Amino acid sequence: MGYKAKFKIWRGDNGDGELVDYAVEVNEGEVVLDVLHRVQAEQANDLAIRWNCKAGKCGSCSAEVNGKPRLMCMTRMNTFEETDTITVTPLRAFPVIRDLVTDVSFNYEKAREVPAFSPPVGLKPGEFRMEQDDVQRSQEFRKCIECFLCQNTCHAVRDHEENKQYFAGPRVLMRVAELDMHPLDTLDRKKTAQDDLGLGYCNITKCCTEVCPEHIKITDNALIPLKERVADVKYDPVRWLGSKIGVRKSDNA
């Protein structure tokens, strides 16, 4: 059975904007994206919304609903009270293009800084076998739909614009962790993660994990193991002593 819902939708561009009130019909079983499409069709034909699959798999319809980063196509209306006023705003961490559409090119620019997968030179098909545990470990990270909700909710990006030149964010560092865990990859990406992509800016609050629509354990399974590997290289006293002994041997030779 339908009812009238109260919405506040952010309207504007990268110069200026404001929340605009809408009263719109809601039908049983609908999600926030359905309701915004009705607003677009009946009240605001110029409302800009980015969306594609409406099945929680393309990551396009990311926005903030009542202040929480969500996929609008996966946010059901029955999770709100009929008397609630629902506020929909664009992702806060990225520049607004128009209305609910933001410029997320930062994420792609940072992703290009990650060295590509590099198998051993000369390895032929069929010459290497992976254990199932290795497959499953990286498979979790491959579920990412690049909705960038984790990037948006990470306070190191969200609250500190100046950090963007130094910190790539959880989605990009998860890709680094995936490659670093791959038994067939030959590159050592730990120095890149720490020095170039800003791994040290992550203080493992797990906010990225909390908003992931694919339920990837970004912090526990990707970022913390990557931090541990970096710490082993930089601060392990045994490694440090070994490097010094190695230098002495080479000097004596």
C-alpha positions as a Markdown table, in Angstrom:
| # | Residue | x | y | z |
|---|---|---|---|---|
| 1 | Met | 0.0 | 0.0 | 0.0 |
| 2 | Gly | 1.4 | 3.4 | -1.0 |
| 3 | Tyr | 2.1 | 6.5 | 1.0 |
| 4 | Lys | 3.5 | 10.0 | 0.5 |
| 5 | Ala | 7.1 | 10.3 | 1.5 |
| 6 | Lys | 9.0 | 13.5 | 2.3 |
| 7 | Phe | 12.4 | 13.9 | 0.6 |
| 8 | Lys | 15.1 | 16.5 | 0.7 |
| 9 | Ile | 17.3 | 16.2 | -2.4 |
| 10 | Trp | 20.4 | 18.2 | -3.0 |
| 11 | Arg | 20.2 | 20.2 | -6.2 |
| 12 | Gly | 23.0 | 22.2 | -7.7 |
| 13 | Asp | 26.4 | 22.0 | -9.3 |
| 14 | Asn | 30.0 | 22.5 | -8.3 |
| 15 | Gly | 29.4 | 26.2 | -7.7 |
| 16 | Asp | 26.4 | 26.2 | -5.5 |
| 17 | Gly | 23.4 | 24.2 | -4.4 |
| 18 | Glu | 20.7 | 23.5 | -1.8 |
| 19 | Leu | 18.4 | 20.9 | -0.4 |
| 20 | Val | 15.0 | 21.0 | -2.2 |
| 21 | Asp | 11.8 | 19.5 | -0.6 |
| 22 | Tyr | 9.7 | 16.9 | -2.5 |
| 23 | Ala | 6.6 | 15.0 | -1.6 |
| 24 | Val | 6.5 | 11.8 | -3.6 |
| 25 | Glu | 4.4 | 8.6 | -3.8 |
| 26 | Val | 6.1 | 5.4 | -2.5 |
| 27 | Asn | 4.8 | 2.0 | -3.4 |
| 28 | Glu | 5.4 | -1.3 | -1.6 |
| 29 | Gly | 8.8 | -3.0 | -2.4 |
| 30 | Glu | 10.5 | 0.1 | -3.8 |
| 31 | Val | 14.0 | 1.4 | -3.2 |
| 32 | Val | 15.3 | 4.9 | -2.9 |
| 33 | Leu | 16.3 | 4.9 | -6.6 |
| 34 | Asp | 12.8 | 4.0 | -7.6 |
| 35 | Val | 11.4 | 7.0 | -5.8 |
| 36 | Leu | 14.1 | 9.4 | -7.2 |
| 37 | His | 13.1 | 8.2 | -10.7 |
| 38 | Arg | 9.5 | 9.1 | -9.9 |
| 39 | Val | 10.7 | 12.6 | -8.8 |
| 40 | Gln | 12.6 | 12.9 | -12.0 |
| 41 | Ala | 9.7 | 11.8 | -14.1 |
| 42 | Glu | 6.9 | 13.8 | -12.4 |
| 43 | Gln | 8.4 | 16.8 | -10.7 |
| 44 | Ala | 12.0 | 17.5 | -11.7 |
| 45 | Asn | 12.9 | 16.4 | -15.2 |
| 46 | Asp | 16.4 | 17.8 | -15.0 |
| 47 | Leu | 17.4 | 15.9 | -11.8 |
| 48 | Ala | 20.8 | 14.4 | -12.5 |
| 49 | Ile | 21.3 | 10.8 | -11.2 |
| 50 | Arg | 24.0 | 8.4 | -12.1 |
| 51 | Trp | 22.7 | 4.8 | -12.3 |
| 52 | Asn | 22.9 | 1.7 | -14.6 |
| 53 | Cys | 22.0 | -1.8 | -13.5 |
| 54 | Lys | 19.6 | -1.2 | -10.5 |
| 55 | Ala | 20.8 | -4.5 | -9.1 |
| 56 | Gly | 23.7 | -3.5 | -6.8 |
| 57 | Lys | 26.4 | -4.6 | -9.2 |
| 58 | Cys | 27.5 | -1.6 | -11.3 |
| 59 | Gly | 28.2 | 0.8 | -8.4 |
| 60 | Ser | 26.9 | 3.8 | -10.3 |
| 61 | Cys | 24.1 | 5.0 | -8.0 |
| 62 | Ser | 26.3 | 5.8 | -5.0 |
| 63 | Ala | 25.0 | 8.7 | -2.8 |
| 64 | Glu | 24.5 | 9.6 | 0.8 |
| 65 | Val | 21.1 | 8.7 | 2.2 |
| 66 | Asn | 20.4 | 10.4 | 5.6 |
| 67 | Gly | 24.2 | 11.0 | 5.8 |
| 68 | Lys | 25.3 | 7.4 | 5.2 |
| 69 | Pro | 27.1 | 6.4 | 2.0 |
| 70 | Arg | 24.8 | 3.8 | 0.2 |
| 71 | Leu | 23.8 | 2.4 | -3.1 |
| 72 | Met | 20.4 | 4.0 | -3.7 |
| 73 | Cys | 19.2 | 0.8 | -5.6 |
| 74 | Met | 19.9 | -1.3 | -2.5 |
| 75 | Thr | 18.4 | 1.0 | 0.1 |
| 76 | Arg | 14.8 | -0.2 | 0.6 |
| 77 | Met | 12.2 | 2.3 | 1.5 |
| 78 | Asn | 10.7 | 0.0 | 4.2 |
| 79 | Thr | 13.8 | 0.5 | 6.3 |
| 80 | Phe | 12.5 | 4.1 | 7.0 |
| 81 | Glu | 9.4 | 5.1 | 8.9 |
| 82 | Glu | 6.7 | 6.6 | 6.7 |
| 83 | Thr | 6.9 | 9.8 | 8.7 |
| 84 | Asp | 10.6 | 10.2 | 8.1 |
| 85 | Thr | 12.1 | 12.9 | 6.0 |
| 86 | Ile | 14.7 | 11.2 | 3.8 |
| 87 | Thr | 17.7 | 13.3 | 2.8 |
| 88 | Val | 19.7 | 12.4 | -0.3 |
| 89 | Thr | 23.0 | 14.2 | -1.1 |
| 90 | Pro | 25.9 | 13.5 | -3.4 |
| 91 | Leu | 29.1 | 11.7 | -2.2 |
| 92 | Arg | 30.8 | 14.3 | 0.0 |
| 93 | Ala | 34.4 | 13.3 | -0.7 |
| 94 | Phe | 34.3 | 14.2 | -4.4 |
| 95 | Pro | 33.5 | 17.3 | -6.4 |
| 96 | Val | 29.8 | 17.7 | -7.5 |
| 97 | Ile | 29.2 | 17.8 | -11.2 |
| 98 | Arg | 25.4 | 18.3 | -10.9 |
| 99 | Asp | 22.8 | 17.3 | -8.3 |
| 100 | Leu | 23.7 | 13.7 | -7.2 |
| 101 | Val | 26.4 | 13.1 | -9.7 |
| 102 | Thr | 30.0 | 13.5 | -8.6 |
| 103 | Asp | 33.4 | 13.5 | -10.3 |
| 104 | Val | 35.1 | 10.3 | -9.1 |
| 105 | Ser | 38.1 | 10.5 | -11.4 |
| 106 | Phe | 40.4 | 10.8 | -8.4 |
| 107 | Asn | 39.9 | 7.1 | -7.8 |
| 108 | Tyr | 40.9 | 6.1 | -11.4 |
| 109 | Glu | 43.9 | 8.4 | -11.3 |
| 110 | Lys | 45.1 | 6.7 | -8.1 |
| 111 | Ala | 44.4 | 3.3 | -9.5 |
| 112 | Arg | 46.7 | 4.0 | -12.5 |
| 113 | Glu | 49.6 | 4.5 | -10.0 |
| 114 | Val | 49.4 | 0.8 | -9.0 |
| 115 | Pro | 51.9 | -1.3 | -10.9 |
| 116 | Ala | 50.2 | -3.9 | -13.1 |
| 117 | Phe | 50.2 | -7.7 | -12.4 |
| 118 | Ser | 53.6 | -9.0 | -13.3 |
| 119 | Pro | 54.0 | -12.8 | -13.7 |
| 120 | Pro | 57.5 | -14.4 | -14.0 |
| 121 | Val | 59.2 | -13.8 | -17.3 |
| 122 | Gly | 58.9 | -16.7 | -19.7 |
| 123 | Leu | 56.3 | -18.6 | -17.7 |
| 124 | Lys | 54.1 | -20.6 | -20.1 |
| 125 | Pro | 50.5 | -21.6 | -19.7 |
| 126 | Gly | 50.2 | -24.7 | -17.5 |
| 127 | Glu | 53.5 | -24.3 | -15.8 |
| 128 | Phe | 52.1 | -22.9 | -12.6 |
| 129 | Arg | 49.5 | -24.2 | -10.2 |
| 130 | Met | 47.8 | -22.1 | -7.5 |
| 131 | Glu | 46.5 | -23.5 | -4.3 |
| 132 | Gln | 42.8 | -23.1 | -3.7 |
| 133 | Asp | 43.5 | -21.0 | -0.6 |
| 134 | Asp | 45.4 | -18.5 | -2.7 |
| 135 | Val | 42.5 | -18.3 | -5.1 |
| 136 | Gln | 40.0 | -17.7 | -2.4 |
| 137 | Arg | 42.1 | -15.2 | -0.6 |
| 138 | Ser | 42.2 | -12.8 | -3.6 |
| 139 | Gln | 38.8 | -13.7 | -4.9 |
| 140 | Glu | 37.1 | -11.7 | -2.1 |
| 141 | Phe | 38.7 | -8.5 | -3.3 |
| 142 | Arg | 37.7 | -9.1 | -6.9 |
| 143 | Lys | 34.0 | -8.7 | -5.8 |
| 144 | Cys | 34.6 | -5.0 | -5.7 |
| 145 | Ile | 32.1 | -3.1 | -7.9 |
| 146 | Glu | 33.9 | 0.2 | -7.6 |
| 147 | Cys | 31.0 | 2.1 | -6.1 |
| 148 | Phe | 33.7 | 4.1 | -4.2 |
| 149 | Leu | 31.6 | 4.2 | -1.0 |
| 150 | Cys | 34.7 | 3.0 | 0.9 |
| 151 | Gln | 36.7 | 5.9 | -0.6 |
| 152 | Asn | 33.9 | 8.4 | 0.3 |
| 153 | Thr | 33.5 | 7.3 | 3.9 |
| 154 | Cys | 37.2 | 7.1 | 4.7 |
| 155 | His | 37.8 | 10.2 | 6.8 |
| 156 | Ala | 41.4 | 10.5 | 5.6 |
| 157 | Val | 39.9 | 11.4 | 2.2 |
| 158 | Arg | 36.5 | 12.7 | 3.2 |
| 159 | Asp | 37.6 | 15.3 | 5.8 |
| 160 | His | 41.0 | 16.2 | 4.4 |
| 161 | Glu | 41.1 | 17.3 | 0.8 |
| 162 | Glu | 44.8 | 18.0 | 1.2 |
| 163 | Asn | 45.4 | 14.3 | 1.7 |
| 164 | Lys | 44.3 | 13.2 | -1.7 |
| 165 | Gln | 47.7 | 13.9 | -3.3 |
| 166 | Tyr | 49.3 | 11.5 | -0.8 |
| 167 | Phe | 46.6 | 8.9 | 0.1 |
| 168 | Ala | 45.1 | 6.6 | -2.5 |
| 169 | Gly | 42.3 | 5.3 | -0.2 |
| 170 | Pro | 41.1 | 1.8 | 0.8 |
| 171 | Arg | 39.8 | 0.7 | -2.6 |
| 172 | Val | 43.2 | 1.3 | -4.3 |
| 173 | Leu | 45.2 | -0.1 | -1.4 |
| 174 | Met | 43.0 | -3.2 | -1.5 |
| 175 | Arg | 44.1 | -3.8 | -5.1 |
| 176 | Val | 47.7 | -3.5 | -3.9 |
| 177 | Ala | 47.1 | -6.0 | -1.2 |
| 178 | Glu | 45.5 | -8.4 | -3.7 |
| 179 | Leu | 48.5 | -8.3 | -6.0 |
| 180 | Asp | 51.0 | -8.5 | -3.1 |
| 181 | Met | 49.2 | -11.7 | -1.9 |
| 182 | His | 49.2 | -13.3 | -5.4 |
| 183 | Pro | 51.8 | -16.1 | -5.5 |
| 184 | Leu | 52.4 | -15.6 | -9.2 |
| 185 | Asp | 53.1 | -11.8 | -9.0 |
| 186 | Thr | 56.8 | -10.9 | -8.9 |
| 187 | Leu | 56.8 | -7.3 | -8.0 |
| 188 | Asp | 57.3 | -6.0 | -4.4 |
| 189 | Arg | 54.6 | -3.4 | -3.9 |
| 190 | Lys | 55.2 | -2.7 | -0.2 |
| 191 | Lys | 57.4 | 0.4 | -0.7 |
| 192 | Thr | 54.9 | 1.7 | -3.3 |
| 193 | Ala | 52.0 | 1.2 | -0.9 |
| 194 | Gln | 53.7 | 3.0 | 2.0 |
| 195 | Asp | 55.7 | 5.8 | 0.2 |
| 196 | Asp | 53.6 | 6.5 | -2.9 |
| 197 | Leu | 50.0 | 5.5 | -2.0 |
| 198 | Gly | 49.9 | 6.6 | 1.6 |
| 199 | Leu | 49.2 | 3.4 | 3.5 |
| 200 | Gly | 50.3 | 5.0 | 6.7 |
| 201 | Tyr | 47.3 | 7.4 | 6.5 |
| 202 | Cys | 44.9 | 4.5 | 7.2 |
| 203 | Asn | 44.3 | 4.1 | 10.9 |
| 204 | Ile | 42.1 | 1.0 | 10.5 |
| 205 | Thr | 38.8 | 2.4 | 11.8 |
| 206 | Lys | 36.9 | -0.1 | 9.6 |
| 207 | Cys | 34.5 | 2.5 | 8.2 |
| 208 | Cys | 35.3 | 1.4 | 4.7 |
| 209 | Thr | 34.3 | -2.2 | 5.6 |
| 210 | Glu | 31.1 | -1.0 | 7.2 |
| 211 | Val | 29.7 | 0.6 | 4.0 |
| 212 | Cys | 30.9 | -2.0 | 1.4 |
| 213 | Pro | 27.8 | -3.4 | -0.4 |
| 214 | Glu | 29.7 | -6.5 | -1.3 |
| 215 | His | 30.6 | -7.2 | 2.4 |
| 216 | Ile | 34.3 | -7.3 | 1.6 |
| 217 | Lys | 36.4 | -7.2 | 4.8 |
| 218 | Ile | 38.6 | -4.5 | 3.4 |
| 219 | Thr | 40.3 | -3.6 | 6.7 |
| 220 | Asp | 40.8 | -7.1 | 8.2 |
| 221 | Asn | 41.7 | -9.0 | 5.1 |
| 222 | Ala | 43.5 | -6.4 | 2.9 |
| 223 | Leu | 44.7 | -3.3 | 4.7 |
| 224 | Ile | 45.9 | -4.8 | 8.0 |
| 225 | Pro | 47.8 | -7.7 | 6.3 |
| 226 | Leu | 49.4 | -5.1 | 4.0 |
| 227 | Lys | 50.4 | -2.9 | 6.9 |
| 228 | Glu | 51.9 | -5.9 | 8.7 |
| 229 | Arg | 54.0 | -6.8 | 5.6 |
| 230 | Val | 55.2 | -3.2 | 5.3 |
| 231 | Ala | 56.1 | -3.2 | 9.0 |
| 232 | Asp | 58.0 | -6.4 | 8.7 |
| 233 | Val | 60.2 | -4.9 | 5.9 |
| 234 | Lys | 60.7 | -1.5 | 7.6 |
| 235 | Tyr | 61.0 | -2.4 | 11.3 |
| 236 | Asp | 61.8 | -6.1 | 11.8 |
| 237 | Pro | 65.1 | -6.1 | 13.7 |
| 238 | Val | 66.2 | -9.4 | 12.2 |
| 239 | Arg | 65.7 | -8.1 | 8.7 |
| 240 | Trp | 67.6 | -4.9 | 9.6 |
| 241 | Leu | 70.5 | -6.9 | 11.0 |
| 242 | Gly | 70.5 | -9.2 | 8.0 |
| 243 | Ser | 70.7 | -6.1 | 5.7 |
| 244 | Lys | 73.7 | -4.8 | 7.6 |
| 245 | Ile | 75.5 | -8.1 | 7.6 |
| 246 | Gly | 74.9 | -8.2 | 3.8 |
| 247 | Val | 76.4 | -4.8 | 3.4 |
| 248 | Arg | 79.5 | -5.8 | 5.4 |
| 249 | Lys | 80.0 | -8.9 | 3.4 |
| 250 | Ser | 79.8 | -7.0 | 0.1 |
| 251 | Asp | 82.3 | -4.4 | 1.5 |
| 252 | Asn | 84.8 | -7.0 | 2.5 |
| 253 | Ala | 84.5 | -8.7 | -0.8 |
